[in-house]
Amino acid sequence: MSAPRRGRLLDLLRRASGGGDDPDRPARATLDDAGLWSAHELATRSLDESGALAERVAAAVARQRGTVDAAGERANLVAARAEGIQASSARVSETFERLGVVALNAGLEGARVAEPAGRALMLVSDEIRANVARGAEAARELSAVAREVADESVELRRQIERSRGDVGEVGEEAAKLRASAQQAARALEDLGQRLRKATGVDPELARAVAQAAEHARGLMGALSTLATAPHARTVVDALRPLTGPLSKLLEELGSTDGTPTRRDRGESG
């Protein structure tokens, strides 16, 4: 790390911890700047997630619209087939009626013809009329079922139209959400530029300060707890291999004027 960058980082750390030469500057000014950048970064990530969610919603809406359109086509096909069945049932019923008339005439003719031919003709007429009655009843039932299917298909098409409208509204809302996310992204980008000018702090450096301050608070809290613990000296000795490199690193960060540190001079810590 270069000396100017080390000096700037150390100055930020000093200001974050409450030190510095300017007593009028609040001790938390740097942390506030770092907090602003952290909030900006969090907002940016959340906005990116919102934009991605809007894209997924738009894609899901497009798929749903295709499904609804396909269901509408199927409903139209079912309605057309139901109407065709009704028409066919009507023709079948008409045919049975004509056949019944023919069977009736045959029975009357059989009554005028002498035995045994007349008797046989009357039996055939009765059998035909019985089958005609059963066939006509089946045709009426089929026609009724076809009419119910046609009515249900009409209601189904209405529901599909309502679903198509709902899908369209969701698509419009998803488009608005995507546009809002894009607009907010531009606003955040502008805010970032203004923050850089207002704070004079590099975003990466601010994030590093915020993380270091957070870890420092955690370390101080843990050490404060250890200070009252039994055998505190033993604990401190156990932590020395970790605190030694930390002290050396802080010393390096404090060397802002090019003065060699003990490590640079080859001295031991």
ChimeraX attribute file (.defattr): number of C-alpha atoms within 10 A of each C-alpha:
attribute: neighborCount
match mode: 1-to-1
recipient: residues
	/A:1	8
	/A:2	9
	/A:3	16
	/A:4	14
	/A:5	13
	/A:6	18
	/A:7	19
	/A:8	16
	/A:9	19
	/A:10	20
	/A:11	19
	/A:12	22
	/A:13	21
	/A:14	15
	/A:15	20
	/A:16	23
	/A:17	17
	/A:18	16
	/A:19	16
	/A:20	16
	/A:21	9
	/A:22	9
	/A:23	9
	/A:24	7
	/A:25	13
	/A:26	15
	/A:27	17
	/A:28	14
	/A:29	16
	/A:30	24
	/A:31	23
	/A:32	16
	/A:33	24
	/A:34	27
	/A:35	16
	/A:36	18
	/A:37	24
	/A:38	18
	/A:39	12
	/A:40	18
	/A:41	16
	/A:42	12
	/A:43	15
	/A:44	17
	/A:45	12
	/A:46	12
	/A:47	18
	/A:48	16
	/A:49	13
	/A:50	17
	/A:51	21
	/A:52	14
	/A:53	15
	/A:54	22
	/A:55	16
	/A:56	13
	/A:57	19
	/A:58	20
	/A:59	14
	/A:60	15
	/A:61	20
	/A:62	15
	/A:63	13
	/A:64	17
	/A:65	19
	/A:66	13
	/A:67	13
	/A:68	17
	/A:69	16
	/A:70	13
	/A:71	15
	/A:72	20
	/A:73	14
	/A:74	14
	/A:75	21
	/A:76	17
	/A:77	13
	/A:78	17
	/A:79	22
	/A:80	14
	/A:81	15
	/A:82	21
	/A:83	17
	/A:84	13
	/A:85	19
	/A:86	21
	/A:87	14
	/A:88	15
	/A:89	21
	/A:90	17
	/A:91	13
	/A:92	18
	/A:93	21
	/A:94	14
	/A:95	15
	/A:96	22
	/A:97	17
	/A:98	13
	/A:99	17
	/A:100	21
	/A:101	15
	/A:102	15
	/A:103	22
	/A:104	17
	/A:105	14
	/A:106	19
	/A:107	23
	/A:108	15
	/A:109	14
	/A:110	21
	/A:111	16
	/A:112	11
	/A:113	15
	/A:114	9
	/A:115	11
	/A:116	9
	/A:117	11
	/A:118	17
	/A:119	16
	/A:120	14
	/A:121	19
	/A:122	22
	/A:123	14
	/A:124	15
	/A:125	22
	/A:126	16
	/A:127	12
	/A:128	20
	/A:129	21
	/A:130	14
	/A:131	14
	/A:132	21
	/A:133	17
	/A:134	13
	/A:135	17
	/A:136	21
	/A:137	14
	/A:138	15
	/A:139	21
	/A:140	17
	/A:141	13
	/A:142	17
	/A:143	22
	/A:144	15
	/A:145	15
	/A:146	21
	/A:147	17
	/A:148	13
	/A:149	17
	/A:150	22
	/A:151	14
	/A:152	15
	/A:153	21
	/A:154	16
	/A:155	13
	/A:156	17
	/A:157	19
	/A:158	14
	/A:159	13
	/A:160	19
	/A:161	15
	/A:162	12
	/A:163	16
	/A:164	19
	/A:165	13
	/A:166	14
	/A:167	19
	/A:168	16
	/A:169	13
	/A:170	16
	/A:171	21
	/A:172	14
	/A:173	15
	/A:174	21
	/A:175	16
	/A:176	13
	/A:177	19
	/A:178	20
	/A:179	14
	/A:180	16
	/A:181	19
	/A:182	16
	/A:183	12
	/A:184	17
	/A:185	17
	/A:186	12
	/A:187	12
	/A:188	17
	/A:189	14
	/A:190	12
	/A:191	13
	/A:192	18
	/A:193	11
	/A:194	12
	/A:195	18
	/A:196	15
	/A:197	11
	/A:198	10
	/A:199	17
	/A:200	10
	/A:201	18
	/A:202	15
	/A:203	20
	/A:204	12
	/A:205	16
	/A:206	23
	/A:207	20
	/A:208	15
	/A:209	22
	/A:210	22
	/A:211	14
	/A:212	14
	/A:213	17
	/A:214	13
	/A:215	12
	/A:216	13
	/A:217	13
	/A:218	12
	/A:219	12
	/A:220	12
	/A:221	12
	/A:222	11
	/A:223	15
	/A:224	11
	/A:225	11
	/A:226	15
	/A:227	14
	/A:228	9
	/A:229	11
	/A:230	9
	/A:231	10
	/A:232	14
	/A:233	12
	/A:234	10
	/A:235	14
	/A:236	14
	/A:237	11
	/A:238	11
	/A:239	11
	/A:240	12
	/A:241	10
	/A:242	10
	/A:243	13
	/A:244	11
	/A:245	12
	/A:246	12
	/A:247	12
	/A:248	15
	/A:249	12
	/A:250	12
	/A:251	15
	/A:252	22
	/A:253	22
	/A:254	19
	/A:255	16
	/A:256	19
	/A:257	10
	/A:258	12
	/A:259	12
	/A:260	12
	/A:261	15
	/A:262	13
	/A:263	13
	/A:264	9
	/A:265	9
	/A:266	9
	/A:267	8
	/A:268	6
	/A:269	9
